């Protein structure tokens, strides 16, 4: 579960990649991403198996407080979660 000051290093590399792409979007003032858009951002083929694998990981991050899904199927950083090194 996320809590203030918890480092990203506690997460697996796949989860860190998801957080990094969403941190980059936040920094650029861009909105939430769908799992299909994340798949493309990672250079993966947007086939159902890849999209669903990312959706499963993103939903786990929501359940653990790292991400928020304010719109169905679209993910963004949860309030208070910052980038590595404290950058938000």
Order of alpha helices (4+ residues) and beta strands (2+ residues): alpha-beta-alpha-alpha-beta-beta
